């Protein structure tokens, strides 16, 4: 009996050990399964992250450059006639933003009064000759001089697009919205860093009507400034009166413009007026109006030729012409003229073109390699100072 009981106890003890061992084995298996599940979820999460972001995280500089190239925009430059060159806009900033080269500007307007204001007038030349290079150069001038208001003439849809995709554009409000810019061959346009109300008025005879663009600007301290621009009918032979050069039409246009503007207390009227004293006589300025260049520069003997086929070497193959076609006419009660100067008088470094012309149906390039300037006109930069 004793042996039998001892055997029974031994068997029970073994069974208990097996039960404990079995439980331990089951627990370990469960833990292993749980660990595998966690590892699987982590692997799945890592795989998803890798799919979305891993390529970018592990990319080399070369890969980054390739992705930038995908976002690059081809911009066309014409060398005149059939010659054409493509440039690629490079840089991650171009890919991430629609704006061009240079630092990103923000408007400095803070609601305070402005004691000194800069106003730029520039005929940017609608011709498709090295267009991208020229408009980039004008953008550089804008960033250099930081005008508060800009009056452009001869803006085309292509030029508008280049300007709109430039960093400096952010600083200004425009008188011409995009939906209006792409429906016109070329036009005048005003830009303002200050709060402004834009309007337009047709002036001149129906056959040669022009658009007078007006910006009524709040300069703070209870003062207002009216800035206007126009592109008067050009100096070309009139079929009916070849020697007149559309002088009668131009005089009518400027008289109507001055009639519209004279009701304002502070006016700056700038633009390409195509004015030629030899043909048109003196501008019929009302009392209180002055020509800024005559006021500030003529006493020093500076001619002010904004269209000059000698100084502007890009035009050296043109018929000789030296005229002060662009003007700033001012009538100021609360401001005085500080200075006026020409800008855009230097050639763009490293940019050249060959002028092309048609001989019958054939396009022929001249042998002369010409430098390129921002425009066929020089720009005018006016500074006015507020009275205390």
C-alpha positions as CSV (number, residue, x, y, z in Angstrom):
1,X,0.0,0.0,0.0
2,X,2.8,2.4,0.9
3,X,4.5,1.8,-2.4
4,X,1.2,2.3,-4.3
5,X,0.5,5.6,-2.5
6,X,4.0,6.8,-3.2
7,X,3.7,5.9,-6.9
8,X,0.3,7.7,-6.9
9,X,1.8,10.9,-5.4
10,X,4.7,10.8,-7.8
11,X,2.3,10.5,-10.8
12,X,0.3,13.4,-9.5
13,X,3.5,15.5,-9.0
14,X,4.6,14.8,-12.5
15,X,1.1,15.7,-13.9
16,X,1.3,19.0,-12.0
17,X,4.7,19.7,-13.4
18,X,3.5,19.0,-16.9
19,X,0.5,21.3,-16.4
20,X,2.7,24.1,-15.2
21,X,5.1,23.5,-18.1
22,X,2.1,23.4,-20.6
23,X,0.8,26.7,-19.1
24,X,4.2,28.3,-19.5
25,X,4.5,27.1,-23.0
26,X,1.1,28.5,-23.9
27,X,1.9,31.8,-22.3
28,X,5.1,32.1,-24.2
29,X,3.4,31.3,-27.4
30,X,0.8,34.0,-26.8
31,X,3.6,36.5,-26.0
32,X,5.4,35.5,-29.2
33,X,2.2,36.0,-31.2
34,X,1.6,39.4,-29.7
35,X,5.2,40.5,-30.4
36,X,4.8,39.4,-34.0
37,X,1.6,41.3,-34.3
38,X,3.3,44.5,-33.0
39,X,6.3,44.0,-35.2
40,X,4.0,43.5,-38.2
41,X,2.1,46.7,-37.5
42,X,5.3,48.6,-37.1
43,X,6.6,47.2,-40.4
44,X,3.4,48.1,-42.2
45,X,3.5,51.7,-40.8
46,X,7.2,52.0,-41.8
47,X,6.3,50.7,-45.3
48,X,3.5,53.3,-45.7
49,X,5.8,56.1,-44.5
50,X,8.5,54.9,-46.8
51,X,6.1,54.9,-49.7
52,X,5.0,58.4,-49.1
53,X,8.1,60.1,-47.8
54,X,11.0,57.7,-47.9
55,X,12.2,58.6,-51.3
56,X,12.4,62.3,-50.4
57,X,14.1,61.6,-47.1
58,X,16.8,59.4,-48.6
59,X,17.3,61.5,-51.8
60,X,20.6,62.8,-52.8
61,X,21.3,66.3,-54.1
62,X,21.2,64.8,-57.6
63,X,17.7,63.5,-57.0
64,X,16.6,66.8,-55.6
65,X,17.9,68.5,-58.7
66,X,16.0,66.1,-60.9
67,X,12.8,66.9,-59.1
68,X,13.4,70.6,-59.5
69,X,13.8,70.2,-63.2
70,X,10.4,68.6,-63.3
71,X,8.9,71.8,-62.0
72,X,10.9,74.1,-64.2
73,X,9.0,76.4,-66.7
74,X,10.3,77.0,-70.2
75,X,10.3,80.7,-71.0
76,X,10.6,81.8,-74.6
77,X,13.0,84.6,-75.7
78,X,13.0,86.0,-79.1
79,X,16.1,87.2,-80.8
80,X,14.0,88.9,-83.4
81,X,12.3,87.4,-86.4
82,X,12.5,83.7,-86.5
83,X,15.5,83.3,-84.1
84,X,14.3,82.0,-80.8
85,X,16.0,80.9,-77.6
86,X,14.6,78.9,-74.7
87,X,15.7,79.5,-71.1
88,X,15.0,77.3,-68.1
89,X,14.0,79.0,-64.8
90,X,15.9,77.1,-62.2
91,X,15.7,76.8,-58.4
92,X,13.4,75.2,-55.9
93,X,11.8,78.6,-55.2
94,X,10.5,78.6,-58.8
95,X,9.0,75.1,-58.2
96,X,7.3,76.0,-55.0
97,X,6.1,79.4,-56.0
98,X,5.0,81.1,-59.1
99,X,7.4,84.0,-58.6
100,X,10.7,84.6,-60.3
101,X,14.2,85.3,-59.1
102,X,15.2,87.6,-56.4
103,X,14.1,88.1,-52.8
104,X,10.4,88.0,-52.0
105,X,9.1,91.5,-51.4
106,X,6.2,92.6,-49.1
107,X,4.5,95.9,-49.2
108,X,6.0,98.4,-46.7
109,X,2.7,100.3,-46.4
110,X,1.7,100.5,-42.7
111,X,-1.0,103.2,-42.8
112,X,1.4,106.0,-41.8
113,X,2.0,109.1,-43.9
114,X,4.7,108.9,-46.6
115,X,7.0,112.0,-46.7
116,X,8.9,110.8,-49.8
117,X,7.4,109.0,-52.8
118,X,9.1,107.5,-55.9
119,X,7.2,107.2,-59.1
120,X,8.5,105.3,-62.1
121,X,7.3,105.7,-65.7
122,X,8.6,103.1,-68.2
123,X,7.8,102.2,-71.8
124,X,8.9,98.6,-71.7
125,X,8.8,98.0,-75.5
126,X,6.3,95.5,-76.7
127,X,8.7,93.9,-79.3
128,X,9.5,90.3,-78.7
129,X,13.3,90.8,-78.7
130,X,15.1,89.1,-75.9
131,X,11.9,89.6,-73.9
132,X,12.7,87.5,-70.8
133,X,16.1,89.1,-70.4
134,X,14.8,92.6,-70.8
135,X,11.9,92.1,-68.4
136,X,14.1,90.5,-65.8
137,X,16.4,93.6,-66.1
138,X,13.4,95.9,-65.6
139,X,12.5,93.8,-62.5
140,X,16.0,94.3,-61.2
141,X,15.6,98.0,-61.6
142,X,12.4,97.9,-59.7
143,X,14.0,96.1,-56.9
144,X,16.9,98.4,-56.9
145,X,14.9,101.7,-56.8
146,X,11.8,100.4,-55.0
147,X,9.3,102.9,-56.6
148,X,6.0,103.3,-54.7
149,X,4.0,103.7,-57.9
150,X,4.8,102.5,-61.4
151,X,3.4,103.6,-64.8
152,X,4.1,101.1,-67.6
153,X,3.4,101.6,-71.3
154,X,3.4,98.9,-74.0
155,X,2.7,96.0,-71.7
156,X,1.7,92.9,-73.7
157,X,0.1,89.7,-72.3
158,X,3.6,88.0,-72.5
159,X,5.1,90.9,-70.5
160,X,2.3,90.8,-68.0
161,X,2.9,87.1,-67.4
162,X,6.6,87.6,-66.8
163,X,5.9,90.5,-64.4
164,X,3.1,88.6,-62.6
165,X,5.6,85.7,-62.0
166,X,8.3,87.9,-60.5
167,X,9.0,88.3,-56.8
168,X,8.6,92.1,-56.8
169,X,5.0,91.8,-58.1
170,X,3.9,90.8,-54.6
171,X,4.5,94.3,-53.3
172,X,2.0,96.0,-55.6
173,X,-1.7,96.1,-56.5
174,X,-2.3,96.3,-60.3
175,X,-4.7,98.4,-62.3
176,X,-5.1,95.5,-64.8
177,X,-6.3,92.1,-63.5
178,X,-5.2,88.9,-65.2
179,X,-8.5,88.4,-66.9
180,X,-8.2,91.8,-68.6
181,X,-4.5,91.5,-69.5
182,X,-4.7,88.5,-71.8
183,X,-7.5,89.9,-74.0
184,X,-5.5,92.9,-75.2
185,X,-2.6,93.3,-77.7
186,X,-0.8,95.9,-75.5
187,X,-1.8,98.4,-72.9
188,X,-0.8,100.8,-70.1
189,X,-0.7,99.5,-66.6
190,X,-0.3,101.1,-63.1
191,X,1.1,99.5,-60.0
192,X,0.9,100.8,-56.5
193,X,2.3,99.8,-53.1
194,X,-0.1,102.2,-51.4
195,X,-3.9,102.0,-51.3
196,X,-5.2,103.1,-54.6
197,X,-8.3,103.4,-56.7
198,X,-7.7,102.8,-60.4
199,X,-9.8,104.1,-63.3
200,X,-9.5,104.7,-67.0
201,X,-10.8,107.3,-69.4
202,X,-10.7,107.4,-73.2
203,X,-9.2,110.6,-74.7
204,X,-8.6,111.9,-78.2
205,X,-10.3,111.6,-81.6
206,X,-12.1,108.4,-82.3
207,X,-9.6,107.4,-85.0
208,X,-6.6,107.7,-82.5
209,X,-8.2,107.2,-79.1
210,X,-5.9,106.5,-76.2
211,X,-6.5,105.3,-72.6
212,X,-5.7,107.7,-69.8
213,X,-5.0,105.5,-66.7
214,X,-5.6,107.1,-63.3
215,X,-4.6,106.0,-59.8
216,X,-6.0,108.0,-56.8
217,X,-3.7,107.2,-54.0
218,X,-4.0,107.5,-50.2
219,X,-0.6,108.7,-49.0
220,X,-1.7,109.2,-45.4
221,X,-2.0,112.3,-43.1
222,X,-5.2,113.3,-45.0
223,X,-3.3,113.8,-48.3
224,X,-4.1,112.3,-51.6
225,X,-2.1,112.0,-54.8
226,X,-3.4,111.4,-58.3
227,X,-1.0,109.6,-60.6
228,X,-1.8,109.2,-64.3
229,X,-0.2,107.7,-67.3
230,X,-0.8,107.6,-71.0
231,X,0.8,106.5,-74.3
232,X,0.0,109.2,-76.8
233,X,-0.3,108.5,-80.5
234,X,3.2,107.9,-81.9
235,X,5.3,110.1,-84.1
236,X,4.8,108.6,-87.5
237,X,3.8,110.0,-90.9
238,X,0.1,110.7,-91.2
239,X,-1.1,109.4,-94.6
240,X,-3.2,112.5,-95.1
241,X,-0.6,114.9,-93.7
242,X,2.8,113.3,-94.0
243,X,4.7,116.1,-92.3
244,X,2.3,116.5,-89.4
245,X,3.3,113.2,-87.7
246,X,-0.1,113.1,-85.9
247,X,0.7,116.3,-84.1
248,X,-2.9,117.6,-84.1
249,X,-4.2,114.3,-82.6
250,X,-1.5,114.3,-80.0
251,X,-2.2,117.9,-78.9
252,X,-5.9,117.1,-78.6
253,X,-5.1,114.0,-76.4
254,X,-2.8,115.9,-74.0
255,X,-5.3,118.8,-73.7
256,X,-8.1,116.4,-72.8
257,X,-5.9,114.5,-70.3
258,X,-4.9,117.7,-68.6
259,X,-8.5,118.8,-68.5
260,X,-9.5,115.6,-66.7
261,X,-6.6,115.8,-64.2
262,X,-6.6,119.5,-63.3
263,X,-9.4,119.2,-60.8
264,X,-7.1,117.2,-58.4
265,X,-4.9,119.1,-56.0
266,X,-1.8,116.9,-56.3
267,X,-1.2,115.3,-59.8
268,X,1.8,113.5,-61.3
269,X,1.1,112.8,-65.0
270,X,3.8,110.6,-66.6
271,X,4.2,108.4,-69.6
272,X,5.3,108.0,-73.2
273,X,3.9,111.2,-74.7
274,X,5.8,111.0,-78.0
275,X,6.1,114.7,-77.7
276,X,8.4,116.6,-80.0
277,X,8.7,120.3,-79.6
278,X,9.9,120.7,-83.2
279,X,6.6,119.3,-84.5
280,X,4.1,119.8,-81.6
281,X,5.4,123.0,-80.0
282,X,5.4,123.4,-76.2
283,X,3.0,121.2,-74.1
284,X,0.0,123.4,-73.3
285,X,0.4,123.2,-69.5
286,X,-2.3,125.0,-67.4
287,X,-1.2,127.4,-64.8
288,X,0.6,125.7,-61.8
289,X,1.8,122.8,-63.9
290,X,5.5,122.1,-64.5
291,X,7.6,119.7,-66.6
292,X,9.8,117.9,-64.0
293,X,12.8,117.5,-66.2
294,X,12.6,121.2,-67.3
295,X,12.4,122.1,-63.6
296,X,15.2,120.0,-62.3
297,X,17.6,119.0,-65.1
298,X,17.4,121.5,-67.9
299,X,19.2,124.2,-66.0
300,X,22.2,121.8,-65.7
301,X,22.1,121.3,-69.5
302,X,20.9,117.7,-69.4
303,X,18.9,117.0,-72.6
304,X,16.7,114.2,-71.1
305,X,16.4,112.2,-74.3
306,X,14.6,109.1,-73.3
307,X,14.7,107.7,-76.8
308,X,18.3,108.0,-78.1
309,X,19.7,105.8,-80.9
310,X,23.2,106.9,-79.9
311,X,23.1,106.3,-76.1
312,X,21.0,103.2,-76.5
313,X,23.4,101.0,-78.5
314,X,20.6,98.4,-79.0
315,X,19.1,100.9,-81.5
316,X,22.3,101.9,-83.2
317,X,21.1,100.3,-86.5
318,X,17.9,102.4,-86.4
319,X,17.3,105.7,-88.1
320,X,19.0,108.4,-85.9
321,X,16.6,109.9,-83.4
322,X,17.2,111.7,-80.1
323,X,14.0,112.9,-78.4
324,X,12.6,113.5,-75.0
325,X,9.5,111.4,-75.7
326,X,8.8,110.5,-72.0
327,X,7.7,113.2,-69.5
328,X,6.6,113.8,-66.0
329,X,4.1,116.7,-65.8
330,X,3.3,117.8,-62.3
331,X,0.8,120.0,-60.4
332,X,1.5,119.7,-56.7
333,X,0.0,121.5,-53.8
334,X,1.1,119.4,-50.8
335,X,4.3,118.1,-52.4
336,X,7.4,119.4,-54.2
337,X,9.6,117.7,-56.8
338,X,12.7,116.3,-55.2
339,X,14.5,114.8,-58.2
340,X,14.0,113.1,-61.6
341,X,16.5,110.8,-63.3
342,X,16.7,108.3,-66.2
343,X,17.2,104.6,-65.4
344,X,17.8,101.6,-67.6
345,X,20.6,103.3,-69.5
346,X,23.1,100.4,-69.3
347,X,23.3,97.3,-71.4
348,X,22.4,93.9,-69.9
349,X,25.7,92.1,-69.2
350,X,26.3,89.1,-71.5
351,X,23.1,89.5,-73.6
352,X,23.3,90.3,-77.3
353,X,21.2,89.9,-80.4
354,X,21.4,90.3,-84.2
355,X,18.7,92.5,-85.7
356,X,16.7,90.7,-88.3
357,X,14.8,92.2,-91.3
358,X,12.7,90.8,-94.1
359,X,14.0,91.0,-97.7
360,X,11.0,89.9,-99.7
361,X,10.0,86.7,-98.0
362,X,13.4,85.9,-96.6
363,X,14.4,86.9,-93.0
364,X,18.0,88.2,-93.1
365,X,20.2,88.8,-90.0
366,X,22.4,91.8,-89.9
367,X,26.1,91.2,-89.3
368,X,26.1,93.6,-86.4
369,X,25.9,91.9,-82.9
370,X,24.2,94.4,-80.7
371,X,24.0,94.8,-76.9
372,X,20.6,94.5,-75.3
373,X,19.1,97.2,-73.0
374,X,15.9,96.8,-70.9
375,X,13.9,98.8,-73.5
376,X,14.1,101.0,-76.5
377,X,13.2,103.8,-74.1
378,X,14.9,104.8,-70.9
379,X,12.8,104.9,-67.8
380,X,12.0,108.0,-65.7
381,X,12.2,107.9,-62.0
382,X,10.5,110.9,-60.1
383,X,10.9,111.6,-56.4
384,X,8.4,113.9,-54.7
385,X,8.5,115.1,-51.1
386,X,5.6,115.9,-48.9
387,X,5.3,119.4,-47.2
388,X,5.3,119.2,-43.5
